């Protein structure tokens, strides 16, 4: 019997891969299966054998396996050189300048990786941390946590192994050692009970890096941001900035970053992102795309614009599950372009339509972008802002009407450009045949929607989607053998799992910003200089469009969304759901915004044409999307009309505090002496000075006044 895991030549390891790469891919595949099957298994156990496995053990095991998967995915993404960066923006700079950029990057990258290796490795032995004291059954958390420092170490080894600029990379490693003195001291203290504080050399080295960071914080941050444009992965740029900020803080404590990274890597709703992406990736690489195209052509191909409708709906469907518009463009772009051109559609217009429709799926459930938005902001919305009845499905519901309008707008414009008059006749038989041919693919969105709205958590829904997709592509459709599925899942890891490092890094920066009172300070600034909510909404759109050009949607969600939600609601009473939909629409349009929208470059690659020609084809569709954005921005009911009214009600306490804080800021802006009366035993005070920066703590929530 033929081994399903060997190739046509009988080899276990694929051509072009070494043994270590093969082990990494296999481990990623096993971890994906473990996450998928365990989530479903635990759900079944809870239903039929309630209490057989405690909820705490279930949760802990999934979280720790998720951590290992994130680390393995990070290594594979690094190996494949697919960690997100902004290097494409300066792609056409002179070769001599590019060499300088590469040299600087070769120095900085290993330095940051070494810093985080020592920071994570030292904290592995910290007896005050969860991963040191807890276990899953008899398995200590540390068995799982060790993958985090190993991940950074593996990246360091790969950097140094590269012959290009190896000398600079080694110098960068040495700089990493010198800037990790505090973490190395922690390692000696925690692991070996050796206190280096008595050493004069240690004392001297310990203070150098924190002193540099404290005195040149903004200079270093600007330089780090420039690194992003030199091709340094975004997650490294963000973690490098974090390392600087924490080093500059009193005491130079950088260990706090590790806890934030760990918490994000072990958050199951975040782990739903790679699982949904894997499901979409398997569908797009199998026969599902062709079946959907045939179905939509049979349904719509007989009238003008039918192929347009088919293409837009297929693209939207796949982006909904992959969560990444670029993946859909790469996977389906060529096929859909051939279909459109084959029906007489102009080639440039066809590719413009495909590129412009790439991000539409982000507005429909189970949009990974919306899941991310909810997971990052849910606590702030329900506690700090006081919307206790806010439901996790509200952003999904709020985005439905704008998503439909945006999709219809693309279809209508696409139909206007469709000049072909030779179309197949409407055939009931063809419709029935194509429906029967794609019935199992059509069941997937039904299964996801039913489970999502019937009590399953988002991670369980993602696991069901992956399991169903594996069964569909192997057992039902036979698109892949078992080996083929393993290979496809491994190939998807740089897309599905690599984003976790961006999310974790950006989330840590978000925590730092919150602790620094930045959302409140931004609100204070807006209060003083933005006259009304209409101007605020316009400025928000402009800022987010620019952000969408430069950042992926996940980083932007973590870094910017909390600030905008807080400012929009606290100062201008803009509904949280409306802000969330405006945010998502802006960033999806930002992918298309010249000159540096990410999808423009992906489309250039997919269709093998210059970016300038891609931009020309996209512009008409981009213009229509901006019009729809303005409608959603200034007509709140488009996002709120389907949501129960009580979901917009604040708790009495939150409303009182908001009213008092708004009144205080307004009076202070007018230069009046103002008394702020707060409940819960906080004493009244009178502010007659022009000083700023007062802090009021209300029920454990800190307000910057």
C-alpha positions as CSV (number, residue, x, y, z in Angstrom):
1,X,0.0,0.0,0.0
2,X,1.3,3.4,-0.9
3,X,2.3,5.7,2.0
4,X,0.0,8.8,1.8
5,X,2.7,10.9,3.3
6,X,5.4,10.3,0.7
7,X,5.7,12.0,-2.7
8,X,5.7,10.5,-6.2
9,X,9.4,9.6,-5.8
10,X,8.7,7.8,-2.5
11,X,10.5,10.5,-0.5
12,X,9.2,11.6,2.8
13,X,10.9,15.0,2.8
14,X,9.8,17.2,-0.1
15,X,12.4,18.3,-2.7
16,X,14.0,21.6,-1.9
17,X,13.6,21.3,1.9
18,X,16.1,20.1,4.5
19,X,15.3,17.9,7.4
20,X,14.9,20.7,9.9
21,X,12.5,22.6,7.7
22,X,10.5,19.4,7.2
23,X,10.3,18.9,11.0
24,X,9.2,22.5,11.5
25,X,6.4,22.0,8.9
26,X,5.3,18.7,10.4
27,X,5.2,20.2,13.9
28,X,3.1,23.1,12.6
29,X,0.7,20.7,11.0
30,X,0.4,18.5,14.2
31,X,-0.2,21.6,16.3
32,X,-3.0,22.8,13.9
33,X,-4.6,19.4,14.2
34,X,-4.3,19.4,18.0
35,X,-5.9,22.8,18.3
36,X,-8.7,21.8,15.9
37,X,-9.5,18.4,17.4
38,X,-9.1,19.3,21.0
39,X,-11.5,22.3,20.8
40,X,-14.2,20.0,19.3
41,X,-13.3,17.1,21.7
42,X,-13.7,19.3,24.7
43,X,-17.0,20.7,23.5
44,X,-18.3,17.1,23.1
45,X,-17.0,16.1,26.6
46,X,-18.7,19.1,28.2
47,X,-22.0,18.2,26.6
48,X,-22.1,14.5,27.3
49,X,-19.6,14.1,30.2
50,X,-19.9,17.3,32.0
51,X,-17.0,17.8,34.5
52,X,-14.9,14.9,33.2
53,X,-12.2,17.4,32.2
54,X,-12.3,20.6,34.1
55,X,-12.8,23.8,32.2
56,X,-9.5,25.2,33.6
57,X,-7.5,22.3,32.3
58,X,-9.2,22.5,28.8
59,X,-8.5,26.2,28.6
60,X,-4.9,25.9,29.8
61,X,-4.1,23.1,27.4
62,X,-5.4,25.0,24.4
63,X,-3.7,28.2,25.4
64,X,-0.3,26.5,25.9
65,X,-0.6,24.6,22.6
66,X,-1.5,27.9,21.0
67,X,1.7,29.4,22.4
68,X,3.8,26.6,20.8
69,X,2.0,27.0,17.5
70,X,2.6,30.8,17.5
71,X,6.4,30.2,18.1
72,X,6.7,27.5,15.4
73,X,4.7,29.7,13.0
74,X,7.1,32.6,13.8
75,X,10.1,30.5,13.0
76,X,8.6,29.2,9.7
77,X,7.5,32.7,8.7
78,X,11.1,33.9,9.3
79,X,12.5,31.0,7.4
80,X,10.3,31.8,4.4
81,X,11.1,35.6,4.8
82,X,7.4,36.4,5.0
83,X,7.1,38.4,8.1
84,X,5.3,41.7,7.2
85,X,7.4,44.7,6.6
86,X,7.2,48.0,4.7
87,X,10.3,47.3,2.6
88,X,8.3,47.3,-0.6
89,X,7.8,51.0,-0.3
90,X,11.5,51.7,-0.9
91,X,11.9,48.9,-3.4
92,X,12.9,51.1,-6.3
93,X,15.6,53.1,-4.5
94,X,19.1,53.1,-6.0
95,X,21.1,49.9,-5.3
96,X,23.8,51.8,-3.5
97,X,21.3,53.2,-1.0
98,X,19.6,49.8,-0.6
99,X,23.0,48.3,0.3
100,X,23.3,50.8,3.1
101,X,19.8,50.0,4.3
102,X,20.6,46.2,4.2
103,X,23.7,46.8,6.2
104,X,21.9,48.7,8.9
105,X,19.2,46.1,9.1
106,X,21.7,43.4,9.4
107,X,23.0,45.1,12.5
108,X,19.7,46.0,14.1
109,X,17.7,42.8,13.5
110,X,20.0,40.3,15.4
111,X,20.4,42.9,18.2
112,X,16.6,43.0,18.8
113,X,16.3,39.2,18.5
114,X,19.1,38.7,21.1
115,X,17.4,41.2,23.4
116,X,14.2,39.3,23.4
117,X,15.9,35.9,23.6
118,X,17.5,36.9,26.9
119,X,14.4,38.7,28.1
120,X,12.1,35.7,27.5
121,X,14.7,33.1,28.6
122,X,15.4,34.9,31.9
123,X,11.7,35.1,32.8
124,X,11.3,31.4,32.2
125,X,12.9,31.0,35.7
126,X,11.0,33.8,37.4
127,X,9.1,32.1,40.3
128,X,6.6,34.9,40.4
129,X,5.2,34.2,36.9
130,X,2.4,31.9,35.9
131,X,4.5,29.8,33.6
132,X,6.8,29.0,36.5
133,X,4.2,28.0,39.0
134,X,1.4,26.5,37.1
135,X,0.9,23.3,35.1
136,X,-1.6,21.5,32.8
137,X,-2.2,18.4,34.7
138,X,1.3,17.1,35.3
139,X,2.9,19.1,32.5
140,X,4.5,22.4,33.8
141,X,3.7,25.5,31.8
142,X,7.5,26.0,31.4
143,X,7.6,23.0,29.0
144,X,5.5,25.1,26.6
145,X,7.0,28.5,27.5
146,X,10.5,27.4,26.6
147,X,9.4,27.6,22.9
148,X,9.3,31.4,23.1
149,X,13.0,31.9,23.8
150,X,13.8,29.0,21.4
151,X,11.8,30.8,18.7
152,X,13.9,34.0,19.1
153,X,17.1,32.0,19.3
154,X,16.2,30.1,16.0
155,X,15.7,33.5,14.3
156,X,19.1,34.7,15.5
157,X,20.8,31.5,14.2
158,X,19.1,31.9,10.8
159,X,20.3,35.6,10.6
160,X,23.9,34.7,11.4
161,X,23.8,31.7,9.1
162,X,23.1,34.0,6.1
163,X,26.4,34.7,4.4
164,X,25.3,38.2,3.3
165,X,26.5,40.8,5.9
166,X,27.4,38.0,8.3
167,X,30.1,40.2,10.0
168,X,27.5,42.9,10.7
169,X,25.1,40.3,12.0
170,X,27.7,39.0,14.5
171,X,28.3,42.6,15.6
172,X,24.6,43.0,16.0
173,X,24.5,39.9,18.2
174,X,27.3,41.4,20.4
175,X,25.3,44.6,20.7
176,X,22.3,42.5,21.7
177,X,24.4,41.0,24.5
178,X,25.5,44.5,25.7
179,X,22.0,45.8,25.7
180,X,20.6,42.8,27.5
181,X,22.7,43.1,30.7
182,X,19.7,43.5,32.9
183,X,18.0,40.4,31.5
184,X,21.3,38.4,31.8
185,X,21.5,39.5,35.4
186,X,17.9,38.3,36.0
187,X,18.9,35.0,34.4
188,X,21.9,34.5,36.7
189,X,19.7,35.5,39.7
190,X,16.6,33.4,38.8
191,X,18.3,30.3,37.4
192,X,21.6,30.0,39.2
193,X,20.9,32.1,42.4
194,X,23.9,34.2,41.5
195,X,23.5,37.9,42.3
196,X,25.7,40.0,39.9
197,X,25.0,43.3,41.7
198,X,28.2,43.1,43.6
199,X,30.2,43.3,40.4
200,X,31.5,46.8,39.4
201,X,31.5,45.8,35.7
202,X,27.9,44.7,35.9
203,X,26.9,47.9,37.6
204,X,28.5,49.9,34.9
205,X,27.1,47.9,32.0
206,X,23.7,47.7,33.6
207,X,23.2,51.5,33.4
208,X,24.5,52.2,29.9
209,X,21.6,51.1,27.8
210,X,18.8,52.5,30.0
211,X,20.7,55.8,30.2
212,X,20.9,55.9,26.4
213,X,17.2,55.1,26.0
214,X,16.2,57.7,28.6
215,X,18.1,60.5,27.0
216,X,17.4,59.7,23.3
217,X,14.1,57.9,23.4
218,X,12.5,59.7,20.5
219,X,15.6,59.6,18.4
220,X,15.8,55.9,18.7
221,X,12.1,55.4,18.1
222,X,12.3,57.4,14.9
223,X,15.3,55.4,13.8
224,X,13.3,52.2,14.6
225,X,10.4,53.4,12.5
226,X,12.8,54.0,9.6
227,X,13.9,50.4,10.0
228,X,10.4,49.3,9.0
229,X,11.0,51.0,5.6
230,X,14.3,49.2,5.3
231,X,12.6,45.8,5.3
232,X,12.9,45.0,9.0
233,X,9.8,43.0,10.0
234,X,7.1,45.1,11.6
235,X,6.9,42.9,14.7
236,X,10.6,43.5,15.4
237,X,10.2,47.2,14.9
238,X,7.4,47.3,17.4
239,X,9.1,45.0,19.9
240,X,12.3,47.0,19.5
241,X,10.4,50.2,20.3
242,X,8.9,48.5,23.3
243,X,12.3,47.4,24.5
244,X,13.5,51.0,24.3
245,X,10.4,52.4,26.1
246,X,10.6,49.9,29.0
247,X,14.4,50.4,29.2
248,X,14.0,54.1,29.5
249,X,11.5,53.7,32.4
250,X,12.7,54.0,36.0
251,X,14.7,50.9,36.8
252,X,15.0,49.8,33.1
253,X,12.6,46.9,33.7
254,X,11.9,45.1,30.3
255,X,10.5,41.9,31.8
256,X,6.9,43.4,31.6
257,X,7.0,42.9,27.9
258,X,7.3,39.2,28.2
259,X,4.0,38.9,30.3
260,X,2.1,40.8,27.6
261,X,3.6,38.7,24.8
262,X,2.7,35.5,26.6
263,X,-0.9,36.6,27.4
264,X,-1.5,37.5,23.7
265,X,0.0,34.3,22.3
266,X,-2.2,32.3,24.6
267,X,-5.5,34.1,23.9
268,X,-7.8,31.6,22.1
269,X,-9.9,34.2,20.3
270,X,-6.7,35.4,18.7
271,X,-5.7,31.9,17.8
272,X,-9.0,31.7,15.8
273,X,-7.4,33.9,13.2
274,X,-4.8,31.4,11.9
275,X,-7.5,28.7,12.0
276,X,-9.9,30.6,9.8
277,X,-7.1,31.6,7.5
278,X,-6.1,27.9,7.1
279,X,-9.7,27.0,6.2
280,X,-9.8,29.7,3.6
281,X,-6.4,28.7,2.3
282,X,-7.4,25.1,1.8
283,X,-10.6,26.1,0.0
284,X,-8.8,28.5,-2.3
285,X,-6.1,25.9,-3.2
286,X,-8.6,23.1,-3.8
287,X,-11.4,22.9,-6.2
288,X,-13.8,25.1,-4.2
289,X,-12.9,28.2,-6.1
290,X,-13.7,26.7,-9.5
291,X,-17.0,25.2,-8.2
292,X,-18.1,28.6,-6.9
293,X,-17.1,30.3,-10.2
294,X,-19.2,27.8,-12.1
295,X,-22.1,28.2,-9.8
296,X,-22.1,32.0,-10.0
297,X,-21.6,31.9,-13.7
298,X,-24.6,29.6,-14.1
299,X,-26.7,31.9,-11.8
300,X,-25.6,35.2,-13.2
301,X,-23.6,34.7,-16.4
302,X,-26.6,35.0,-18.7
303,X,-27.1,38.7,-18.1
304,X,-24.8,41.7,-18.4
305,X,-22.4,41.8,-15.5
306,X,-23.0,38.2,-14.5
307,X,-19.3,37.4,-14.5
308,X,-18.7,40.5,-12.4
309,X,-21.2,39.4,-9.8
310,X,-19.7,35.9,-9.7
311,X,-16.2,37.3,-9.3
312,X,-17.0,39.8,-6.6
313,X,-19.0,37.3,-4.5
314,X,-16.3,34.6,-4.8
315,X,-13.6,37.1,-3.7
316,X,-15.7,38.4,-0.8
317,X,-16.4,34.9,0.3
318,X,-12.8,33.8,0.4
319,X,-11.5,37.0,2.1
320,X,-14.1,36.5,4.8
321,X,-12.4,33.3,5.8
322,X,-8.8,34.0,5.1
323,X,-8.9,37.4,6.7
324,X,-6.2,38.6,4.4
325,X,-7.2,40.3,1.1
326,X,-3.8,39.7,-0.4
327,X,-4.2,35.9,0.0
328,X,-7.4,36.0,-2.0
329,X,-5.9,38.1,-4.7
330,X,-2.9,35.8,-5.0
331,X,-4.9,32.6,-4.8
332,X,-7.8,33.5,-7.1
333,X,-6.7,36.6,-9.0
334,X,-5.3,34.9,-12.1
335,X,-8.3,32.4,-12.4
336,X,-10.9,35.2,-12.0
337,X,-9.1,37.4,-14.4
338,X,-9.1,34.7,-17.1
339,X,-12.8,34.1,-16.5
340,X,-13.6,37.9,-16.8
341,X,-11.4,38.4,-19.9
342,X,-12.8,35.3,-21.4
343,X,-16.3,36.8,-21.3
344,X,-15.1,39.9,-23.1
345,X,-14.1,42.0,-20.1
346,X,-11.3,44.5,-20.4
347,X,-8.1,43.0,-18.8
348,X,-7.1,46.1,-16.9
349,X,-10.6,46.7,-15.6
350,X,-10.9,43.0,-14.6
351,X,-7.7,43.2,-12.6
352,X,-8.8,46.5,-11.1
353,X,-12.1,45.0,-10.0
354,X,-10.4,41.9,-8.5
355,X,-7.9,44.0,-6.6
356,X,-10.5,46.5,-5.3
357,X,-12.8,43.7,-4.1
358,X,-10.1,41.9,-2.2
359,X,-10.9,43.4,1.2
360,X,-14.7,43.4,1.0
361,X,-14.9,40.1,3.0
362,X,-13.5,41.9,6.0
363,X,-16.9,43.4,6.6
364,X,-18.8,40.0,6.8
365,X,-18.9,37.3,9.5
366,X,-16.8,35.5,10.5
367,X,-14.4,38.4,9.5
368,X,-11.1,37.9,11.3
369,X,-10.6,41.6,11.3
370,X,-13.8,42.1,13.3
371,X,-12.9,39.3,15.7
372,X,-9.6,41.0,16.3
373,X,-11.4,44.3,16.9
374,X,-13.7,42.8,19.4
375,X,-11.0,40.9,21.3
376,X,-8.9,44.0,21.7
377,X,-11.6,46.4,22.6
378,X,-14.3,44.4,24.4
379,X,-13.1,45.1,27.9
380,X,-12.7,48.8,27.4
381,X,-16.2,49.1,25.8
382,X,-18.0,47.2,28.5
383,X,-16.1,48.6,31.5
384,X,-14.4,51.9,30.9
385,X,-17.1,53.2,28.5
386,X,-19.9,51.4,30.5
387,X,-21.7,49.6,27.7
388,X,-22.5,46.6,29.8
389,X,-25.0,45.1,27.3
390,X,-22.6,45.4,24.3
391,X,-22.6,42.1,22.6
392,X,-19.7,40.5,20.6
393,X,-22.0,40.1,17.6
394,X,-22.8,43.9,17.5
395,X,-19.8,44.8,15.2
396,X,-20.7,41.9,12.9
397,X,-24.3,43.1,12.7
398,X,-23.2,46.8,12.3
399,X,-21.0,46.0,9.4
400,X,-23.6,44.0,7.4
401,X,-25.4,46.9,5.7
402,X,-22.2,48.9,4.9
403,X,-20.7,45.6,3.6
404,X,-23.6,44.9,1.4
405,X,-23.6,48.5,0.0
406,X,-19.9,48.4,-0.6
407,X,-20.2,45.0,-2.4
408,X,-23.2,46.3,-4.5
409,X,-21.2,49.4,-5.4
410,X,-18.3,47.2,-6.8
411,X,-20.8,45.1,-8.7
412,X,-22.7,48.0,-10.2
413,X,-19.5,49.8,-11.3
414,X,-18.2,46.5,-12.6
415,X,-21.4,46.0,-14.6
416,X,-21.0,49.5,-16.1
417,X,-17.6,48.5,-17.4
418,X,-18.9,45.2,-18.9
419,X,-19.4,45.9,-22.6
420,X,-19.6,42.3,-23.7
421,X,-22.8,41.3,-25.5
422,X,-22.1,37.6,-26.1
423,X,-23.4,35.7,-23.1
424,X,-24.6,32.1,-22.5
425,X,-28.3,31.6,-22.2
426,X,-29.9,31.0,-18.9
427,X,-30.0,27.3,-18.2
428,X,-31.9,25.8,-15.3
429,X,-30.1,22.6,-15.8
430,X,-26.7,24.3,-15.5
431,X,-27.8,26.0,-12.3
432,X,-29.0,22.7,-10.8
433,X,-25.8,20.9,-11.8
434,X,-23.5,23.6,-10.4
435,X,-25.6,23.8,-7.2
436,X,-25.3,20.1,-6.7
437,X,-21.6,20.3,-7.5
438,X,-20.9,23.0,-4.8
439,X,-23.5,22.0,-2.2
440,X,-20.8,20.9,0.4
441,X,-18.9,24.2,-0.1
442,X,-22.1,26.2,0.4
443,X,-22.7,24.4,3.7
444,X,-19.5,25.9,5.2
445,X,-20.8,29.5,5.7
446,X,-24.1,28.1,6.9
447,X,-22.3,25.9,9.5
448,X,-20.1,28.9,10.6
449,X,-23.0,31.3,11.0
450,X,-25.2,28.7,12.9
451,X,-22.4,27.8,15.3
452,X,-21.3,31.3,15.8
453,X,-24.8,32.5,16.8
454,X,-25.7,29.5,18.8
455,X,-23.3,29.6,21.8
456,X,-20.0,28.3,20.4
457,X,-17.1,30.6,21.1
458,X,-15.1,31.9,18.1
459,X,-12.2,29.5,18.6
460,X,-14.6,26.5,18.5
461,X,-16.2,27.9,15.4
462,X,-12.8,28.2,13.7
463,X,-11.9,24.7,14.7
464,X,-15.1,23.4,13.2
465,X,-14.3,25.3,10.0
466,X,-10.8,23.8,9.7
467,X,-12.1,20.2,10.4
468,X,-14.9,20.6,7.9
469,X,-12.5,22.0,5.3
470,X,-10.0,19.2,5.8
471,X,-12.8,16.6,5.4
472,X,-14.2,18.4,2.4
473,X,-10.8,18.6,0.5
474,X,-9.6,15.1,1.3
475,X,-12.6,12.8,1.8
476,X,-15.4,14.4,-0.2
477,X,-13.6,16.3,-3.0
478,X,-10.3,14.4,-2.9
479,X,-8.4,17.6,-3.9
480,X,-5.5,16.5,-1.6
481,X,-4.1,13.4,-0.1
482,X,-3.2,13.5,3.6
483,X,0.3,14.5,2.6
484,X,-1.2,17.2,0.4
485,X,-3.3,18.7,3.2
486,X,-0.2,18.7,5.5
487,X,1.8,20.5,2.8
488,X,-1.0,23.0,2.2
489,X,-1.4,23.8,5.9
490,X,2.4,24.1,6.3
491,X,2.4,26.5,3.3
492,X,-0.3,28.6,4.9
493,X,1.6,29.0,8.1
494,X,3.5,32.1,7.1
495,X,0.2,33.7,6.3
496,X,-2.0,32.1,9.0
497,X,0.5,32.1,11.9
498,X,2.9,34.8,11.1
499,X,0.4,37.5,11.8
500,X,0.3,36.4,15.5
501,X,3.7,38.0,16.1
502,X,2.5,41.3,14.7
503,X,-0.6,41.1,16.9
504,X,1.3,40.2,20.0
505,X,3.9,42.9,19.5
506,X,1.3,45.6,18.7
507,X,-0.8,44.5,21.7
508,X,2.1,45.0,24.0
509,X,2.6,48.5,22.6
510,X,-1.1,49.1,23.1
511,X,-0.8,48.1,26.8
512,X,2.1,50.5,27.2
513,X,0.1,53.3,25.6
514,X,-2.9,52.7,27.9
515,X,-0.7,52.7,31.0
516,X,0.9,56.0,29.8
517,X,-2.6,57.6,29.5
518,X,-2.3,58.2,25.8
519,X,-6.0,57.6,24.9
520,X,-7.0,60.2,27.6
521,X,-4.3,62.6,26.4
522,X,-5.5,62.3,22.8
523,X,-9.1,62.9,23.9
524,X,-7.9,66.0,25.8
525,X,-6.2,67.3,22.6
526,X,-9.2,66.6,20.5
527,X,-11.4,68.4,23.0
528,X,-9.3,71.5,22.6
529,X,-8.7,71.6,18.9
530,X,-11.5,69.7,17.1
531,X,-14.7,71.8,17.1
532,X,-17.4,69.1,16.4
533,X,-17.9,65.5,15.6
534,X,-18.2,66.1,11.9
535,X,-14.7,67.5,11.7
536,X,-13.6,64.7,14.0
537,X,-15.0,62.1,11.6
538,X,-13.4,63.6,8.6
539,X,-10.0,63.8,10.3
540,X,-10.5,60.2,11.5
541,X,-11.1,59.0,7.9
542,X,-8.0,60.8,6.7
543,X,-5.8,59.4,9.4
544,X,-7.1,55.9,9.0
545,X,-6.7,55.9,5.2
546,X,-3.0,56.9,5.7
547,X,-2.7,54.2,8.4
548,X,-4.2,51.6,6.1
549,X,-1.5,52.3,3.6
550,X,1.3,51.8,6.1
551,X,0.1,49.2,8.6
552,X,-1.7,45.9,8.3
553,X,-5.2,45.9,9.7
554,X,-4.3,43.9,12.8
555,X,-1.5,46.2,13.9
556,X,-3.7,49.2,13.3
557,X,-6.6,47.6,15.3
558,X,-4.4,47.2,18.3
559,X,-2.5,50.4,18.2
560,X,-5.1,52.9,17.1
561,X,-8.6,51.5,17.6
562,X,-8.7,51.9,21.4
563,X,-7.7,55.6,21.2
564,X,-10.3,56.4,18.5
565,X,-13.1,54.5,20.2
566,X,-12.5,56.2,23.5
567,X,-12.2,59.7,22.0
568,X,-15.2,59.2,19.6
569,X,-17.6,58.0,22.4
570,X,-16.4,60.1,25.4
571,X,-16.2,63.4,23.6
572,X,-18.6,63.2,20.6
573,X,-21.1,60.5,21.5
574,X,-20.3,58.6,18.3
575,X,-21.7,55.0,18.7
576,X,-19.0,52.4,19.3
577,X,-20.4,50.2,16.5
578,X,-20.3,53.1,14.0
579,X,-16.7,53.8,15.0
580,X,-15.7,50.2,14.5
581,X,-17.2,49.9,11.1
582,X,-15.7,53.2,9.9
583,X,-12.4,52.0,11.2
584,X,-12.6,48.7,9.3
585,X,-13.8,50.3,6.1
586,X,-11.0,52.9,6.2
587,X,-8.3,50.3,6.6
588,X,-9.7,48.0,3.9
589,X,-9.8,51.0,1.5
590,X,-6.3,52.0,2.7
591,X,-5.0,48.7,1.2
592,X,-5.9,50.3,-2.2
593,X,-4.7,53.8,-1.5
594,X,-1.8,55.0,-3.7
595,X,1.1,55.0,-3.6
596,X,1.8,52.4,-0.9
597,X,-1.4,50.5,-0.4
598,X,-0.4,46.8,0.3
599,X,-2.9,45.3,-2.1
600,X,-1.5,47.4,-4.9
601,X,1.9,45.6,-4.6
602,X,0.3,42.2,-4.1
603,X,-1.8,42.7,-7.3
604,X,1.3,43.8,-9.1
605,X,2.9,40.5,-8.2
606,X,-0.2,38.4,-8.9
607,X,-0.8,39.9,-12.4
608,X,2.8,40.6,-13.2
609,X,2.3,44.2,-14.1
610,X,3.8,47.6,-12.9
611,X,2.2,49.1,-9.8
612,X,1.4,52.2,-11.8
613,X,-0.8,50.2,-14.1
614,X,-2.5,48.5,-11.1
615,X,-3.2,52.0,-9.6
616,X,-4.8,53.2,-12.9
617,X,-7.1,50.2,-12.9
618,X,-8.1,50.6,-9.3
619,X,-8.8,54.3,-9.2
620,X,-12.5,54.2,-10.4
621,X,-13.3,51.5,-7.9
622,X,-11.4,53.3,-5.1
623,X,-13.4,56.5,-5.8
624,X,-16.7,54.6,-5.4
625,X,-15.5,53.0,-2.2
626,X,-14.7,56.5,-0.8
627,X,-18.2,57.7,-1.6
628,X,-19.7,54.7,0.3
629,X,-17.3,55.4,3.2
630,X,-18.7,59.0,3.5
631,X,-22.2,57.6,3.5
632,X,-21.4,55.3,6.4
633,X,-19.5,58.0,8.2
634,X,-22.3,60.6,8.2
635,X,-25.4,58.3,8.3
636,X,-25.1,56.5,11.7
637,X,-28.2,54.4,11.1
638,X,-26.5,52.4,8.4
639,X,-24.5,50.8,11.2
640,X,-26.8,50.9,14.2
641,X,-30.3,50.2,12.9
642,X,-30.1,46.4,13.2
643,X,-28.8,46.5,16.8
644,X,-31.1,46.4,19.8
645,X,-31.4,49.9,21.4
646,X,-30.5,48.7,24.9
647,X,-27.0,47.8,23.6
648,X,-26.3,51.5,23.4
649,X,-27.2,52.2,27.0
650,X,-24.5,53.0,29.4
651,X,-24.5,52.1,33.1
652,X,-25.7,54.9,35.3
653,X,-22.3,55.2,36.9
654,X,-20.4,55.4,33.6
655,X,-22.8,58.0,32.2
656,X,-22.5,60.2,35.3
657,X,-18.7,60.1,35.2
658,X,-18.7,60.8,31.5
659,X,-21.0,63.8,32.0
660,X,-18.9,65.2,34.8
661,X,-15.6,64.7,32.9
662,X,-17.0,66.4,29.8
663,X,-18.3,69.3,31.8
664,X,-15.0,69.6,33.6
665,X,-13.0,69.6,30.3
666,X,-15.4,72.1,28.7
667,X,-15.2,74.5,31.7
668,X,-11.4,74.1,31.8
669,X,-11.2,74.9,28.1
670,X,-13.2,78.1,28.7
671,X,-10.8,79.0,31.4
672,X,-13.3,78.8,34.2
673,X,-12.7,77.7,37.8
674,X,-14.4,74.3,38.1
675,X,-15.3,71.9,40.8
676,X,-15.4,68.2,40.0
677,X,-17.6,66.2,42.3
678,X,-16.9,62.5,42.2
679,X,-18.6,59.7,44.1
680,X,-17.2,56.6,45.8
681,X,-15.4,58.6,48.4
682,X,-13.2,60.6,46.1
683,X,-12.9,64.1,47.7
684,X,-14.1,67.1,45.8
685,X,-11.4,69.5,44.6
686,X,-11.2,72.9,43.0
687,X,-8.9,73.6,40.1
688,X,-7.9,77.2,39.8
689,X,-4.6,76.7,38.1
690,X,-3.6,76.2,34.5
691,X,-1.7,73.0,35.3
692,X,-2.5,69.9,33.4
693,X,-2.1,66.2,34.0
694,X,-4.4,65.7,37.0
695,X,-5.4,62.1,37.6
696,X,-8.6,60.8,39.0
697,X,-9.2,57.2,39.9
698,X,-12.8,56.1,39.8
699,X,-13.6,52.5,40.7
700,X,-10.1,51.4,39.8
701,X,-10.2,53.2,36.4
702,X,-7.7,56.0,36.0
703,X,-8.8,59.2,34.2
704,X,-6.3,61.7,32.9
705,X,-7.9,65.2,33.2
